[in-house]
Amino acid sequence: MRKYIFLVLILLPLTFYGQTSMNHDWANLNKYALENKNLTPVSKSVVFMGDSITEFWKVNDGTFFSENAFLDRGISGQTTPQMLLRFRQDVIDLKPSIVVVLAGINDIAENTGPISIEQIMGNIISMTELAKANKIKVVLCSVLPANKFYWNQKMQPADKVIALNEMIKAYATKNKISYVDYYSAMVDDTKGLQVKYGEDGVHPNLDGYKVMKKIILPFLK
């Protein structure tokens, strides 16, 4: 009897956590599911795939998306493996002509655990290959400058951001893919985001998004 009770006590937590893990929407696949379902695909549309920097763009400057019929598919806090997991439903199935990928800063912050720069780049390449296989033009963006994370202060991201951007640019150049350099226009002398473009050191304010809009638009016309 005691052995039976002991076995139950061991298996119960494993069952509970297993169910929790299976039921958890790790990549937030449900966030845009209904909106995607009700959306009429536009052959010349542009989808912006990314994290909070992309998601908050529409919040700060919604007319940029509405006036140009662009679609915002950013999700705050996301890393590249999460974006890769939802890439089919939030990009490919919408049948856009262009996808703009801005990703990597949350990987560097280790939001979903430790990951190397090479692994981050691998996920970006996988998204690119999926898009190209479905005849969607890819625009790859540099990660914005950051020399600190207010939610993970032990990290020192500045040099990793530079290294990842160099890899993205080299891959884009080699494969004749458009590369958008936000970094050079927004960095300060400490390898961080200029305060006038974003007070928390990571997320752009309206002025920051205006700079980004000016840089990206020529690639979308």
Secondary structure as UniProt FT lines:
FT   HELIX           2..23
FT   TURN            26..27
FT   TURN            29..32
FT   HELIX           33..37
FT   TURN            43..44
FT   STRAND          46..50
FT   HELIX           52..60
FT   HELIX           62..66
FT   TURN            67..69
FT   STRAND          70..74
FT   TURN            76..77
FT   HELIX           80..90
FT   HELIX           92..94
FT   STRAND          98..102
FT   HELIX           105..108
FT   TURN            109..112
FT   HELIX           117..133
FT   TURN            134..135
FT   STRAND          137..141
FT   TURN            150..151
FT   TURN            153..154
FT   HELIX           158..174
FT   TURN            175..176
FT   STRAND          178..180
FT   HELIX           183..186
FT   TURN            189..190
FT   HELIX           195..197
FT   TURN            199..200
FT   HELIX           206..220
//
